[in-house]
Amino acid sequence: MDEEFLKFLKAKYRERPPLTYLITGEDLISKLPDSLRLEENVYADDASLESFISSCPVLEDLSILRMVEDNIKVLRVHSLTLTSLDIDFYFGENDDMVDDFDTKHSEVLIDAPRLKYLKFQDDLSESKVITNSGSLAKVNIVYVFNENDCADVVDLPRRNMVRNFLISISGVRDMKISGHFVEFLYCNMDFDPLPQFRNLSRLKAKFSLYFVEILPTLLESCPNLKSLVLVLEFDPSKEDVQIKFSSVPRCLVSSLESVEIKYFNGKPAKMEVARYFLENSGVLQKLVLHLRCSTLGEGFCILRDLLALPRGSSTCRIVVC
């Protein structure tokens, strides 16, 4: 336990005699929280929040909900015990305070060698840096790189930051990415290839049909993927977009066993996605489709068309739910 922090706690306990003489280091540790949620707070400065987090000797689960007025420019999370971290940002109702957040020189710096789970939600900080990420096993990336501003990807320092961030999470086994992050990857892939996620066995990704053609490129970076969940955008105005996949990544041939597609309605674009996996997956065991149709007859027609598609794996089952 940190000596200064122990002295601080003992001083606080001395305000409540006669229990003071019973206090030991073990007693204090048993009373300290291993889980914290810091929600919409205002801090004295960057250093005060950093010191508070690092002074919690048994902290394992930390959730931080920031806001524009929290007085934090650089969020530093340094902990030797932390195993789970969730960072979110409140921008007001309908995100009406987004423009009030000054991203210039804003950073998130994470140094937690025991960290296993990381979730970035609405955080617009200019830079994200993770060190000592060897224990990281699961990540959930929602909105992390100002994804809607794709012009920034040509900026070399920003590209380097993004590359280093992706490398730092490339050892995970389970990853979930949002449509915002997929859009950012779509803009960025012409400049820098994705690192190899060799340990990744499960991926869940949300796709707009406009960006689904990068799917082979994304999967090429996951050579040992076993399970894929695709959440395909449900937007009637985009259902007739023409989709053509450029290649067949290694994982489709040798490792991918399960594919799940949500919001599947049998329209040409989504049928092409299903055909791509059925035809090219050599070891696929099941294709699960969450059907969206207006009538029972329409559902039977979709199922008929699916069963007529050629299959690369003789053991593949089509499951409709």
C-alpha positions in Angstrom: 0.0 0.0 0.0 1.2 3.5 -0.8 2.7 5.0 2.4 1.4 8.5 1.9 -2.1 7.2 1.2 -2.0 5.0 4.3 -1.1 8.0 6.4 -4.0 10.0 4.9 -6.5 7.3 5.7 -5.2 6.8 9.2 -5.6 10.6 9.8 -9.2 10.4 8.6 -9.9 7.5 10.9 -8.4 9.4 13.9 -11.4 11.8 13.6 -13.6 8.9 14.8 -12.2 7.6 18.2 -12.1 5.2 19.9 -11.6 2.9 16.9 -8.2 4.5 16.0 -6.1 2.0 18.0 -7.7 -0.9 16.0 -6.6 0.4 12.6 -4.0 -1.7 10.6 -3.0 -1.8 7.0 -5.0 -4.9 6.4 -8.1 -3.3 8.0 -7.8 -0.3 5.7 -7.4 -2.4 2.6 -10.5 -4.4 3.4 -12.5 -1.1 3.6 -11.2 0.4 0.3 -13.3 0.1 -2.8 -12.2 -2.3 -5.6 -14.8 -0.7 -7.9 -15.3 3.0 -8.7 -17.6 5.1 -10.9 -16.6 8.7 -11.4 -19.6 10.4 -13.0 -19.7 14.0 -14.3 -17.3 15.4 -11.7 -15.3 18.6 -11.8 -11.6 18.1 -10.8 -9.0 20.5 -9.5 -6.7 19.6 -12.4 -5.3 16.7 -14.3 -2.8 15.8 -11.5 -5.5 15.5 -8.9 -7.5 12.9 -10.8 -4.4 11.0 -11.7 -3.2 11.0 -8.1 -6.6 9.8 -6.9 -6.8 6.9 -9.3 -3.2 5.8 -8.6 -3.7 6.1 -4.8 -6.4 3.4 -4.8 -4.3 0.3 -4.0 -7.0 -2.4 -4.6 -8.9 -0.8 -7.4 -9.9 -3.3 -10.1 -13.0 -1.8 -11.9 -13.0 1.9 -12.9 -15.7 3.7 -14.9 -15.3 7.3 -15.8 -18.1 9.5 -17.3 -16.5 12.8 -18.3 -18.1 16.1 -19.2 -17.0 19.2 -21.0 -16.6 21.2 -17.8 -14.6 18.5 -15.9 -11.4 20.6 -16.1 -9.4 17.6 -17.4 -7.2 18.1 -20.5 -5.0 15.0 -20.1 -6.7 12.0 -18.5 -4.0 9.7 -17.0 -5.0 6.3 -15.7 -2.1 4.7 -13.9 -2.8 1.7 -11.8 -1.1 -1.6 -10.9 -4.3 -3.3 -9.9 -6.9 -2.2 -12.5 -8.4 -5.0 -14.6 -11.4 -3.2 -16.2 -11.7 0.4 -17.5 -14.7 2.1 -19.1 -14.3 5.7 -20.4 -17.4 7.6 -21.6 -18.2 11.3 -22.2 -21.4 13.2 -21.6 -22.0 15.9 -24.1 -25.5 17.0 -23.0 -28.9 16.2 -24.4 -28.6 15.4 -28.1 -24.9 16.0 -27.9 -25.5 19.7 -27.9 -22.2 20.4 -26.1 -19.9 18.6 -28.5 -18.7 21.8 -30.1 -17.7 23.2 -26.6 -15.1 20.5 -26.1 -11.6 21.7 -27.1 -9.8 18.7 -28.5 -6.5 20.4 -29.0 -3.8 18.8 -26.9 -6.3 16.6 -25.2 -5.1 13.1 -24.3 -6.0 9.8 -22.7 -2.9 8.0 -21.3 -3.5 4.5 -19.9 -0.8 2.6 -18.0 -2.4 -0.4 -16.3 -0.3 -3.7 -16.8 -3.1 -5.9 -15.4 -5.9 -4.4 -17.5 -8.0 -7.1 -19.2 -11.1 -5.2 -20.4 -11.2 -1.7 -22.0 -14.2 0.2 -23.4 -14.0 3.6 -25.1 -17.4 5.1 -25.6 -17.9 8.8 -26.5 -14.4 10.2 -26.0 -13.2 12.9 -28.4 -9.7 13.4 -26.9 -7.2 14.1 -29.6 -4.7 11.3 -28.6 -5.1 7.9 -27.0 -2.0 6.0 -25.8 -1.9 2.7 -24.0 1.2 1.2 -22.5 1.8 -2.1 -20.8 -1.2 -3.7 -22.6 0.0 -7.3 -22.5 -2.8 -8.5 -20.3 -5.6 -6.8 -22.4 -8.0 -9.5 -23.6 -11.2 -7.7 -24.6 -11.9 -4.2 -26.1 -15.1 -2.4 -27.0 -14.5 0.6 -29.2 -17.5 2.9 -29.8 -16.4 6.4 -30.6 -12.7 7.1 -30.1 -11.0 8.9 -33.0 -13.4 11.7 -34.2 -14.5 9.1 -36.8 -16.7 11.5 -38.7 -13.8 13.8 -39.6 -11.9 11.6 -42.0 -9.8 14.4 -43.4 -7.6 14.1 -40.3 -6.2 10.7 -41.3 -3.7 12.3 -43.8 -2.0 14.0 -40.9 1.2 12.0 -40.1 1.3 12.5 -36.3 -2.3 11.5 -36.1 -1.7 8.5 -38.3 1.2 7.4 -36.0 -1.0 7.8 -32.9 -3.8 5.7 -34.5 -1.3 3.0 -35.6 0.3 2.8 -32.2 -3.2 2.6 -30.5 -4.2 -0.3 -32.8 -0.9 -2.1 -32.2 -1.4 -1.7 -28.4 -4.8 -3.5 -28.6 -3.8 -6.1 -31.2 -3.2 -8.9 -28.7 -6.9 -9.1 -27.6 -9.0 -12.2 -28.0 -12.4 -10.5 -28.1 -13.2 -7.2 -29.9 -16.3 -5.2 -30.5 -16.3 -2.2 -32.8 -19.0 0.4 -33.7 -20.1 1.7 -37.0 -18.3 4.9 -36.3 -15.0 3.1 -35.8 -15.6 1.0 -39.0 -16.1 4.3 -40.9 -12.8 5.6 -39.6 -11.0 2.4 -40.6 -12.6 2.8 -44.1 -11.1 6.3 -44.4 -7.7 5.3 -42.9 -7.0 2.0 -44.7 -5.6 3.7 -47.8 -2.9 5.2 -45.7 -2.0 2.5 -43.2 -2.7 -1.3 -43.1 -4.2 -2.7 -39.9 -1.9 -4.6 -37.6 -2.4 -8.4 -37.3 -4.8 -9.4 -34.5 -3.4 -12.9 -34.3 -5.1 -13.8 -30.9 -8.5 -12.5 -31.9 -11.1 -15.3 -31.9 -14.3 -13.3 -31.6 -15.3 -10.1 -33.4 -18.5 -8.1 -33.3 -18.8 -5.2 -35.8 -21.5 -2.8 -36.8 -21.5 -1.9 -40.5 -23.2 0.6 -42.7 -23.8 -1.0 -46.1 -21.7 1.8 -47.6 -18.6 0.5 -45.9 -19.2 -3.2 -45.8 -16.8 -3.8 -48.7 -13.9 -3.3 -46.3 -14.9 -6.5 -44.6 -12.3 -8.7 -46.3 -9.5 -6.2 -45.4 -10.6 -6.2 -41.8 -10.8 -10.0 -41.7 -7.4 -10.3 -43.3 -6.0 -8.8 -40.1 -7.7 -11.5 -38.0 -6.1 -14.8 -39.3 -7.4 -17.0 -36.5 -10.9 -15.6 -36.1 -13.5 -18.2 -35.1 -16.7 -16.2 -34.4 -18.0 -13.2 -36.3 -21.1 -11.2 -35.4 -22.2 -8.6 -38.0 -24.8 -5.9 -37.2 -25.8 -4.7 -40.6 -27.4 -1.3 -40.8 -31.2 -1.3 -41.3 -31.8 1.5 -43.7 -34.2 1.1 -46.6 -32.5 3.9 -48.5 -29.3 1.9 -48.7 -30.6 -1.6 -49.3 -29.9 -1.6 -53.1 -26.2 -0.5 -52.8 -24.0 -2.6 -55.0 -21.5 -4.7 -53.0 -18.5 -6.5 -54.4 -15.9 -8.2 -52.2 -12.4 -8.1 -53.4 -10.8 -11.1 -51.8 -11.1 -14.1 -49.5 -9.1 -13.7 -46.2 -7.3 -16.5 -44.6 -9.6 -16.9 -41.7 -12.6 -17.8 -44.0 -10.6 -20.7 -45.4 -9.1 -22.1 -42.2 -10.7 -20.9 -38.9 -14.0 -19.1 -39.1 -16.7 -21.5 -37.6 -19.6 -19.2 -36.8 -21.1 -16.1 -38.5 -24.1 -14.2 -37.2 -25.8 -11.5 -39.2 -28.3 -9.2 -37.5 -31.1 -7.2 -39.3 -31.0 -9.6 -42.3 -33.9 -8.9 -44.7 -32.9 -10.7 -47.8 -32.4 -7.6 -49.9 -29.6 -7.8 -52.6 -26.8 -6.1 -50.5 -27.4 -8.3 -47.4 -27.9 -11.4 -49.5 -24.5 -10.8 -51.1 -22.9 -10.7 -47.6 -24.5 -14.1 -46.7 -23.5 -15.5 -50.1 -19.9 -14.4 -49.5 -19.6 -16.3 -46.3 -21.5 -19.4 -47.4 -19.5 -19.7 -50.6 -16.0 -19.0 -49.3 -15.9 -20.3 -45.8 -14.1 -23.7 -45.7 -14.8 -24.7 -42.1 -18.0 -22.7 -41.4 -20.3 -24.7 -39.0 -23.3 -22.3 -38.8 -24.6 -19.1 -40.3 -27.1 -17.5 -38.0 -29.5 -14.9 -39.6 -31.7 -12.6 -37.5 -34.5 -12.2 -40.0 -36.4 -9.0 -40.6 -39.4 -9.5 -42.9 -42.9 -8.2 -43.0 -44.8 -11.4 -43.9 -44.4 -15.2 -43.4 -44.3 -15.7 -47.1 -41.5 -13.2 -47.5 -39.6 -15.1 -44.9 -40.0 -18.4 -46.7 -38.8 -16.8 -50.0 -35.7 -15.5 -48.2 -35.0 -19.0 -46.7 -35.5 -20.6 -50.1 -32.9 -18.3 -51.8 -30.5 -18.9 -48.9 -30.7 -22.7 -49.2 -30.0 -22.4 -52.9 -26.7 -20.7 -52.4 -23.5 -22.8 -52.9 -21.5 -23.7 -49.7 -17.8 -24.0 -49.2 -18.4 -26.1 -46.1 -20.4 -29.3 -46.3 -21.1 -29.1 -42.6 -22.5 -25.6 -42.5 -26.0 -25.1 -41.1 -28.2 -22.1 -41.8 -30.1 -21.0 -38.7 -32.9 -18.4 -39.0 -34.3 -16.7 -36.0 
